[in-house]
Amino acid sequence: MTKNSDELRNEKKARDIADLFKTAKELSILCGILVSIIILNPGEFIPIMWPNEFEAKGILTRYLGFSEDERCKKFVEHETYLTDKLIDRKLIIEEKVRRSEEKKSKFMFKQLYDKNVKVSELKLDAKEIRGLLKLSALTRVQLDERKKQFDQQSQNFQPASLFCNFDSTTRNDVDHNDFQVVDTSLSLLVGRGIKRGRND
Protein backbone atom coordinates (compact mmCIF):
# COMPACT_ATOMS: atom_id res chain seq x y z
CA MET A 1 0.00 0.00 0.00
CA THR A 2 1.56 3.28 -1.10
CA LYS A 3 1.33 6.43 0.95
CA ASN A 4 -0.41 9.46 -0.49
CA SER A 5 1.14 12.91 -0.70
CA ASP A 6 -0.53 14.14 2.51
CA GLU A 7 0.90 11.30 4.56
CA LEU A 8 4.38 11.82 3.10
CA ARG A 9 4.16 15.54 3.79
CA ASN A 10 3.08 14.94 7.38
CA GLU A 11 5.91 12.49 7.96
CA LYS A 12 8.44 14.95 6.61
CA LYS A 13 6.97 17.67 8.78
CA ALA A 14 7.23 15.47 11.87
CA ARG A 15 10.89 14.71 11.08
CA ASP A 16 11.66 18.39 10.62
CA ILE A 17 10.04 19.27 13.94
CA ALA A 18 11.95 16.49 15.70
CA ASP A 19 15.23 17.79 14.21
CA LEU A 20 14.32 21.31 15.32
CA PHE A 21 13.71 20.17 18.88
CA LYS A 22 17.00 18.27 18.90
CA THR A 23 18.90 21.35 17.69
CA ALA A 24 17.18 23.52 20.31
CA LYS A 25 18.21 21.12 23.08
CA GLU A 26 21.83 21.07 21.91
CA LEU A 27 21.85 24.86 21.70
CA SER A 28 20.48 25.28 25.21
CA ILE A 29 23.09 22.89 26.65
CA LEU A 30 26.10 24.25 24.75
CA CYS A 31 25.29 27.93 25.28
CA GLY A 32 23.67 27.63 28.70
CA ILE A 33 20.56 29.55 27.66
CA LEU A 34 16.80 29.07 27.91
CA VAL A 35 15.22 27.92 24.66
CA SER A 36 11.53 27.55 23.97
CA ILE A 37 9.72 26.63 20.76
CA ILE A 38 6.06 27.31 20.03
CA ILE A 39 4.73 26.15 16.66
CA LEU A 40 1.35 27.32 15.40
CA ASN A 41 0.17 25.25 12.47
CA PRO A 42 -2.45 26.66 10.08
CA GLY A 43 -5.92 25.42 10.93
CA GLU A 44 -4.90 24.10 14.37
CA PHE A 45 -5.86 25.74 17.65
CA ILE A 46 -3.47 23.89 19.96
CA PRO A 47 0.20 24.86 19.39
CA ILE A 48 3.12 22.49 19.64
CA MET A 49 5.38 23.51 22.54
CA TRP A 50 8.90 22.50 23.51
CA PRO A 51 10.30 21.37 25.90
CA ASN A 52 6.82 21.20 27.42
CA GLU A 53 3.80 23.43 27.87
CA PHE A 54 4.70 24.62 31.40
CA GLU A 55 8.33 25.55 30.63
CA ALA A 56 7.45 27.07 27.26
CA LYS A 57 4.86 29.35 28.85
CA GLY A 58 7.29 30.33 31.61
CA ILE A 59 10.03 31.27 29.14
CA LEU A 60 7.54 33.18 26.98
CA THR A 61 6.22 35.09 30.02
CA ARG A 62 9.76 36.00 31.05
CA TYR A 63 10.54 37.17 27.52
CA LEU A 64 7.45 39.34 27.36
CA GLY A 65 8.43 40.88 30.71
CA PHE A 66 11.41 42.63 29.12
CA SER A 67 11.04 46.07 27.59
CA GLU A 68 10.64 46.52 23.83
CA ASP A 69 14.25 47.70 23.46
CA GLU A 70 15.61 44.71 25.36
CA ARG A 71 13.57 42.27 23.27
CA CYS A 72 14.69 43.80 19.97
CA LYS A 73 18.42 43.79 20.74
CA LYS A 74 19.10 40.29 19.42
CA PHE A 75 15.77 39.58 17.83
CA VAL A 76 16.05 37.84 14.46
CA GLU A 77 13.14 36.64 12.39
CA HIS A 78 13.45 33.28 10.72
CA GLU A 79 12.72 34.82 7.33
CA THR A 80 15.47 37.40 7.80
CA TYR A 81 17.91 34.70 8.88
CA LEU A 82 17.17 32.61 5.79
CA THR A 83 17.46 35.66 3.52
CA ASP A 84 20.89 36.48 4.92
CA LYS A 85 21.94 32.87 4.44
CA LEU A 86 20.80 32.94 0.82
CA ILE A 87 22.72 36.17 0.20
CA ASP A 88 25.90 34.68 1.70
CA ARG A 89 25.48 31.52 -0.36
CA LYS A 90 24.91 33.59 -3.51
CA LEU A 91 28.11 35.56 -2.89
CA ILE A 92 30.08 32.34 -2.43
CA ILE A 93 28.70 30.90 -5.66
CA GLU A 94 29.45 34.11 -7.57
CA GLU A 95 33.03 34.09 -6.28
CA LYS A 96 33.50 30.46 -7.36
CA VAL A 97 32.07 31.24 -10.82
CA ARG A 98 34.40 34.23 -11.12
CA ARG A 99 37.44 32.14 -10.24
CA SER A 100 36.40 29.44 -12.68
CA GLU A 101 35.99 31.95 -15.50
CA GLU A 102 39.32 33.53 -14.62
CA LYS A 103 41.08 30.16 -14.81
CA LYS A 104 39.38 29.42 -18.12
CA SER A 105 40.48 32.78 -19.53
CA LYS A 106 44.06 32.18 -18.40
CA PHE A 107 44.06 28.76 -20.06
CA MET A 108 42.78 30.19 -23.36
CA PHE A 109 45.24 33.09 -23.13
CA LYS A 110 48.09 30.59 -22.68
CA GLN A 111 46.89 28.65 -25.72
CA LEU A 112 46.88 31.82 -27.81
CA TYR A 113 50.34 32.80 -26.62
CA ASP A 114 52.19 29.47 -26.56
CA LYS A 115 50.62 27.62 -29.47
CA ASN A 116 49.95 30.65 -31.69
CA VAL A 117 46.30 29.63 -31.98
CA LYS A 118 44.00 32.12 -33.64
CA VAL A 119 40.99 33.46 -31.79
CA SER A 120 38.70 32.22 -34.57
CA GLU A 121 39.93 28.65 -34.02
CA LEU A 122 38.83 28.63 -30.38
CA LYS A 123 35.23 29.50 -31.31
CA LEU A 124 34.74 31.82 -28.37
CA ASP A 125 31.50 33.53 -27.45
CA ALA A 126 31.18 37.19 -26.55
CA LYS A 127 31.61 36.58 -22.81
CA GLU A 128 34.81 34.58 -23.31
CA ILE A 129 36.22 37.24 -25.63
CA ARG A 130 35.51 39.92 -23.03
CA GLY A 131 37.30 37.77 -20.45
CA LEU A 132 40.35 37.47 -22.71
CA LEU A 133 40.42 41.20 -23.36
CA LYS A 134 40.17 41.92 -19.64
CA LEU A 135 42.97 39.47 -18.87
CA SER A 136 45.11 40.94 -21.65
CA ALA A 137 44.64 44.47 -20.30
CA LEU A 138 45.46 43.30 -16.76
CA THR A 139 48.60 41.52 -17.97
CA ARG A 140 49.67 44.65 -19.83
CA VAL A 141 49.27 46.78 -16.70
CA GLN A 142 51.33 44.29 -14.67
CA LEU A 143 54.10 44.27 -17.30
CA ASP A 144 54.20 48.08 -17.40
CA GLU A 145 54.41 48.18 -13.61
CA ARG A 146 57.30 45.70 -13.58
CA LYS A 147 59.10 47.66 -16.30
CA LYS A 148 58.67 50.85 -14.29
CA GLN A 149 60.11 49.19 -11.17
CA PHE A 150 63.04 47.79 -13.17
CA ASP A 151 63.81 51.23 -14.64
CA GLN A 152 63.80 52.79 -11.17
CA GLN A 153 66.16 50.13 -9.85
CA SER A 154 68.46 50.66 -12.82
CA GLN A 155 68.59 54.41 -12.16
CA ASN A 156 69.29 53.97 -8.45
CA PHE A 157 72.03 51.39 -8.98
CA GLN A 158 74.93 52.82 -11.08
CA PRO A 159 78.22 51.60 -9.56
CA ALA A 160 80.46 52.62 -12.47
CA SER A 161 79.38 56.26 -12.46
CA LEU A 162 79.66 56.43 -8.66
CA PHE A 163 83.26 55.26 -8.70
CA CYS A 164 84.15 57.66 -11.50
CA ASN A 165 82.65 60.60 -9.62
CA PHE A 166 84.50 59.60 -6.47
CA ASP A 167 87.87 59.43 -8.28
CA SER A 168 87.36 62.72 -10.05
CA THR A 169 86.35 64.62 -6.90
CA THR A 170 89.27 63.17 -4.96
CA ARG A 171 91.79 64.11 -7.57
CA ASN A 172 90.41 67.62 -8.03
CA ASP A 173 89.77 68.54 -4.38
CA VAL A 174 92.91 67.14 -2.70
CA ASP A 175 96.10 69.15 -3.03
CA HIS A 176 99.38 67.39 -3.56
CA ASN A 177 100.98 69.58 -0.88
CA ASP A 178 98.88 67.73 1.72
CA PHE A 179 100.70 64.51 0.91
CA GLN A 180 104.04 66.31 1.22
CA VAL A 181 103.14 67.67 4.65
CA VAL A 182 102.17 64.22 5.84
CA ASP A 183 105.37 62.73 4.53
CA THR A 184 107.43 65.45 6.25
CA SER A 185 105.70 64.94 9.58
CA LEU A 186 106.26 61.22 9.36
CA SER A 187 109.94 61.67 8.65
CA LEU A 188 110.28 64.05 11.59
CA LEU A 189 108.63 61.58 13.93
CA VAL A 190 110.84 58.80 12.73
CA GLY A 191 113.89 61.00 13.15
CA ARG A 192 112.98 61.91 16.68
CA GLY A 193 112.50 58.27 17.55
CA ILE A 194 115.89 57.40 16.24
CA LYS A 195 117.58 60.26 18.19
CA ARG A 196 115.82 59.25 21.42
CA GLY A 197 116.93 55.69 20.91
CA ARG A 198 120.50 56.79 20.51
CA ASN A 199 120.48 59.01 23.60
CA ASP A 200 118.91 56.23 25.71
Salt bridges, closest charged atoms under 4 A:
ASP6 OD1 - ARG9 NH2 2.31
GLU11 OE2 - LYS3 NZ 2.44
ASP16 OD2 - LYS12 NZ 3.11
GLU53 OE2 - LYS57 NZ 2.89
GLU68 OE1 - ARG71 NH2 3.15
GLU70 OE2 - LYS73 NZ 3.30
GLU95 OE2 - ARG98 NH2 2.66
GLU95 OE2 - ARG99 NE 3.18
GLU101 OE2 - LYS127 NZ 2.70
GLU102 OE1 - ARG98 NH1 3.12
GLU102 OE2 - LYS106 NZ 3.60
ASP114 OD2 - LYS110 NZ 2.87
GLU128 OE2 - LYS104 NZ 2.68
ASP144 OD1 - ARG140 NE 3.65
ASP151 OD2 - LYS147 NZ 3.27
